[in-house]
Amino acid sequence: MESEQNYFESPEEQRLYAMSYDMAKITGALVCRVVQLEEELRLKTEEANIDHTTKLLNSNAVETIGNQWVEKDKPFVAIFFDLLNFKKVNDTCGHEIGNVYLQSVGEMIAKNTKKNDLVARIGGDEFIVLLNTAEATEEKHIIAQNVIDRTSSLIYEYNRDEFGSIDNIGISGGYAIFDPNIHSSYHDVIGEADKQMLHNKKQQHFENKGAYRI
């Protein structure tokens, strides 16, 4: 039987080929490991920035981005939303349904925003929206109020259809237009939006004969 054909002209050429083959295997393994590490980093970053209940941004993520916008003098409007009597949902239906309610609220808020806007749940029953108004053609206060009104209307209808037996649940919202001459940080903007939300919440409380916790 004839010996197997040797395709190498010399032992040195065969040795170099073997080395190249081994290096290719090592390189392939390294590339796979890098891809794996990048995916692990992506998942950890996502976990650190995403609210687990609603899958929206969390408070850390929106604060980081908000401060970046302030530092760059990027035009934006902040909206602060607070659910009204959310505790009634948990007490009546349980925390599992309460979480579903929070998810639905987050979806309804996001539905009234655009691709470049940000929506976050910052804890409990509070949500933040940052409206990117860099290319806005309408007055910023009109844009913000429209988002608040449309969101309130959606949630009112949702509450009526899904939680009609629970009285006086809803949402209150307030906004602040970022002004670099007034606001030096994200917290300055959010603080102003929070104050307006609380003012509106008190008004809703009195109009509904003390129905909302303030």
N, C-alpha and C positions, 0 to 999 in steps of 0.2 A: 504494500500500500504506500502510495506516494506521500511524503511528508507534507504538512500544511504549508501553503505558500507564505513566505515571509515578505510582507509589504514594506519593511523598513530596510533602508540601504545599509544601516549600521546600527550597532547596539546603542550608540549615543542618540541617534534619531528616535529609536524606540523608547529610550529613557525620557527624552524630552516630551514625547507624545504622552507617556504615562503621567508625567508631571502636569502637563496641560489639562489632561482629563481630570486628575484629582483636583486641580485648582478650579476647574469649571464646576465640579460638584460642590466644593466649599463655597464658591461664590453664589451658586444657586441656593444653598442652605442659608447663607447670610442674607440674601435678598428676601427669602421667605420669612426669616426672623424679623427683619426690619419692617416688612409689611404687617406682621403679627403685632409688633410693638406699636406701630402707628395706629392700628385698629384699637389696641388696648388703651392707648392715650386718648383716642377720639372718644371712646366709651366713657372713660373716666372724666374727661372734660365735659361731656354731655351730662353725665350724672351730677357733676358739680354745679351745672348751670340750669338744670331743668327741674321744675316742680314735679314730683312723682305722681301726684294726684291728677293734675290737669294736663300735664305734658307741655305746659307753657314755660316761659323763662321764669326763673326764681328771683328772689330779691337781690342776690349777689350779682347775677348776670345783668339785670336791668340797671343796677346802680353803676356797675363798671361801664356799660355802654353809655348811660346817661351822663356820667362825668366826662367821657370822651367827647360827647356832643357839646357839652358846655365848654370844654377846653378849646374846641375847634370853632366855637361860635356858630355851631350849626343850628339853623332855625328849626324849632320844634315846639310842640305843645304837649304838656303833660296832663293826663286825666287820672284822677284818683277816684276809684269806685269802691263803695262799701255796701255789702249786702244788708238789707234790713230784716231784722228778726230771723236770721239764718238759724239761730239756736232752736227755733220752733221746728224746723225741718229735722234736725238731729233728734230732738226730744220726741217728736211724733213718729218719725219713720226709721230712726236708727242711723248710725254713722255711715253704714255702707251706702244707703240711699243719699245721705248727705254728701258723700263723695261724688256720687253720680250727679247730684245737683250742681256741685262746684264745677265738674267737668262740662256740664251743659252750659253753665253761665260763661265759662271761659270760651267755649265755642261761639256763643252768641256775641260776646264782646269782639272776638277776633273776626267774626263775620262782617262787622261794621268798620273794619280797618283795611288798609291797603298793604301791598307786599312789603314796602319799605318801612312800615310802622312796626312797633314792638308791643307785645302784650305779655304781661307777667302777673303771676299770683305771688304776692309778697308775704303771704301768711294768713292763716285763718280765713276770713271772708273778705279780704281786701285784694284789689287788683289795680295794677298800674298800666296805663297805655301811654306810649310815647309816639306822637304823631309826627312823622317827618314832613315838615312843611317847606322844605327847600325849594320845591317847584310849585307850591300852592298858588292858585289863581284867585281863590276866594279869600275873604277875610278870615284870619285864623280863629277868631272867636266864633264865627259862624260854623267853621269846620268842626271845632270842638263840641259846640252845643248840638250840632246835628248828630255826632257820634253818641253823645250822651242820650239824646232824645230817642234815637233809633234803638239803641241798646235797651233803654228802659221800656220801650214799647214791646220789644221782643220778649223780654223777661216777664213783663206783665202778662202777655198772652200765654207764655209757657207756664207760669204759675197758675193761671186760671184753668188751663187745660189739664195739667199734671198734678197740681197740688191745691185744687179748689177748696178742699176741706180745711186748709190752714190759712187763717186770716192774717192779713197785714204783713206778708213777706214781699220783698221787692228789692230795689237797689237805689242808691243815691250816688250822685257823681258831681265832681267839681273839677275845674281845670285852671291851668296857669300857662301863660304864653312866655316862653323863655326870652328874657331881655338881658343881654350881657352887661348892661349898665346897672342892673338891679340884682341879678342873680349871679353869685360867684361860684356856686356849686349846684350839683344835681339836687341836693337836699333842700336848697333854697327854693327851687322850682316846685319840688314835691310838697314842701311845707305849705306853700301858697295854695296849691291845688287841694291839699288836705283841708285847709281852713275853709275854702269855698265849699267843699263837700260837706263839712260839718255844718256850715251855715244853711245849706240846702236841706240837709237832713233834719235840722231843727225846724225848718219851715214845714217840711213834710210831716213831722211829728205833731206840730200844732194844727195843721190843716186836717189831720186825721184824728184829732182829739186825743193826742197822747198815745197813739197806737205803736210808735216805734221807740226802741231803746236808744237813748242818746247819751 
